[in-house]
Amino acid sequence: MPHYYFNLTDGVTRRDRNGLDCADDTSAIIKAISIAKEVAAGGHAISHPDLHISVVLDGREVKRVPVIRPP
């Protein structure tokens, strides 16, 4: 099973040191959406307009999932 990392990025990257096993890219992206919602709910989205979760597999970025600020 592929091992993905979910880095938090807002101009400065906070690397995910543990990562998670996911069945495929789609599963990893779904997990990243969940992480982004958790970050937004925690109020961290206010810190930077370009805050996103970077999904990484084998050193390459698979997808960027934006952290949407709550209204």
Buried (B, 14 or more C-beta within 10 A) or exposed (E): EBEBBBBBBBEEEEEBEEBBEBEEBEBBBEBBBEBBBEBBEEEBBEEEEEBBBBBBBEEEEBBBBBBEEEE
